[in-house]
């Protein structure tokens, strides 16, 4: 028996020694215990006022005027030491704080129970993730950064104390009160993360209070309602429950909050909560663990303390047991009176009250209450949730998402061109953000279903047979374990059928423990645990499934034998675009948004364009996408993000060039060969020996353009005979515009004109002609339609299905932005058909113009280029090919061009922003193109920028050159550079 005791002692010493030998830190406020301000204030207080300093009362900033008046009177009358704010509005709370300070002789310390930040209590403030979610994160430095951000929120709101972190080790799935509020079941993980949170708060001026000592994680009773009993042995408490608290105490946490818990192995008194236990608060916490900070009670109105004690008496018992501060006292006058009576009877020594009051005042001094500055109410709500906070919250969730199943590496989804996808919002009532984001990666048919509706569920199941992949999100899962986390019986059967009959990826937007209630989830091909249901988790789960981000989270708790603690499958990320906030990519939201908005407004006010769209990505993260204005100056249809614009000459680098680069990657095309090598019809012309390299860099001597349409018009402005028809027929099959079709043989005439056109000297002259004839190269090499080759082998592999020619065949006109009213040739508003006359006469499909796209899908292609041909986890175009095509080829000829791509002026660095092209800060490695209709794409690999600009500046007339005169596109690009705040280039 004796030997077992010795072994046990040795084991405990080994366990505890890291804490004992570590550099122990005292709570930072202790250095001010004897500060003159503390002495002065303490000496000015009566005994009643000193007792009042130990009391906090509750406040709500969402009540009526009568409540506010009563609360203010209570504070003024009693002089209580602190106010703990619960639910309300930020501005109203700030107003109340300022007033409370005015009516108090000693400023009350302001407290909030903000485990996930002020958003836990204040309307309209962004919420940080629950601690269970944070428990899945493997990078603990993110928790410190969160603590720092929460501290900034608290300081801005005029709050000095956060009753966080929760240091409880949750090892009971049925825990009704801690559960998702804990960092998880592992003492070390919980301890490390609680420590990081505490340090983030206290290093940045906010008092941290760890709770609920000695550990509330293994209870099945809610201490708000009754007294839980923790029946573990002292050995177990030392190795599990107390582990995080030891760590926090040794690191200098300012406050510890005991829980309303009965812990018989420490104090066997029947129905005595730790709150009132001398053994727990003084012998264990203060003496054994050497805690010198503030011991702060949990709310004194909770059932765990009120059920077995009398109001007033319980507060006295708490103080005698070792409590320093009494929180949420419902009748402070009565409590103060009762405590004074006990002092007068000698049951509580005045010295004890003085010691506690001195500690409270020292904490107030540390928190800056010796020099109160009013809380500024202006812009408070916006400043509590700045863009950097949203970016940080996104990063936390992104690092927490946990993949539990990934059969055959189904995540991330690959081979987009081969997958017909359906999405389902299970328990949803509308198409969800999760589904919308999936559609940014790949077109999908979206459904939502209530499994309790058996008829609708059966109908949906029959539809799903037509799909290669079903991606489902499960919504409406409660965080609390009562009533099976809110899981309805019908959900089990629906999920089982869904998984059995389909290839499935499922995202669980809820508590991890609840997953065990749906046994069939074990058989899902892919299973993502998102922990919570909100905009961040919906958005990021979709991004994870498609490889925008990778999965790095691990389970903070055990779900079952299949998914134990720390389980988590890692998946690759950054293989496709992400969607985030500017701060996620090292850009200032404020600078970027203000600059772009102001530049766009200049253009709109000047009527440079009726509407436009700007999309910006950096480091592969889309950080800005915004539409402005309307389709036309009639202001009837506003520009939307899923609208398609006429790309004009951006077509060159988005279609023809893409096809040529792909062929070059496959060894089927070479820039060092001659045009005649690929197009036999040109061999005997003056163009047969032109090098493809010279053609693609616009220095082969070709004419800049040929106005083919003018040959079809008589002097009286009527069409020549046999060229056009107002009706479709076999002879006139190609649509030029609405009710206008061209003779099928006219294509030959166009190409004959190109063949016969004279050549000029070999110098840089921008020409459309190369890209009109280049599609023939692709068709001769592949044996198929060139645009099908590009569409199937590039666009669809990117998940880009909203990029096409002749969009009127596929889309409603309200999604297609019109261009010019053509008064000379087609004599109509061009809507759904291409603006460029030459492309129109070729049936809307040409290599130099005619492509339409949404900004999102064109961005995918530009990101493919920025990533040097790699996207979706595959090398689609050779890296060496893109590096060559995007390089300036002939600077010695004063030719800035790459192969097909435009480049900055050769002397760009020497020019002012007004004279530079495309922007003063554009690097020599950058490349892109512009379009006549008012479009632009630009990629800078050095700064990792990808930029898409759409407008229809030619509406209603091409004679409007204000877009270029005002340099709108260039100034926006420069604004992107100017907004970079992590510039290491």
Secondary structure, DSSP 8 states (H G I E B T S, - for coil): -HHHHHHHHHHHHHHHHHHHHS-----GGGGGTT-HHHHHHHHH--HHHHHHTTBEEEEEESS-HHHHHHHHHHHHHH--SEEEEEEE-HHHHHHHHHHHHHT-SS--EEEE--TT-GGGTBTTS-----HHHHTT-S-THHHHHHHHHHHHHHHHHT--EE---B------TT-SSSGGGSS-S-HHHHHHHHHHHHHHHHTTT-EEEEEEET--SS-SS-TTTS-EE----HHHHHHTTTHHHHHHHHTT-SEEEE-SEE-TTT---TT--GGG-HIIIIIIIIIIS---SEEB-S-TTSHHHHTTS-TTHHHHHHHHHT--BB-S-S-HHHHHHHHHHHHHTTSS-HHHHHHHHHHHHHHHHHTTGGG------TTHHHHHT-HHHHHHHHHHHHHH-EEEEEGGG-SS---GGG--EEEEEET-SS--HHHHHHHHHS-EEEEEE-TT-HHHHHHHHHHGGG-SEEEEEE----SS-TTGGG--HHHHHHHHHHHHHS-EEEEE-S-GGGGGG-GGGGG-SEEEE-SS-SHHHHHHHHHHHTTSS------SS--SSSS-TT--B----SSS-EE--GGGGTB-HHHHHHHHHHHHHHHHHTTS-SEEEEEEEETTEEEEEEEEEBSSTT--SB--TT-BEE-TTHHIIIIIHHHHHHHHHTTS--TTSBHHHH-GGGTTSTTTT-BHHHHHTT-S---S---GGGGGB-TTS-B-TTTEESS--SSS-EEEETTEEE-TTHHHHHHHHHHHS----SS----SHHHHHHHHHHHHHHSS-HHHHHIIIIIGGGT--SEEE-GGGTS-GGGB----EETTTT-EE--SS-S-HHHHHTTT--SSS-EEE-HHHHHHHHHHHHTTTEETTEE-S-HHHHHHHTS--BGGGTB---SSSB---TTGGGS-TTT-SS-TT--TT-EEEEETTTEEEEEETTTTEEEEEEE-TTSS-TT--HHHHTTHHHHHHHHHHHTBSS---
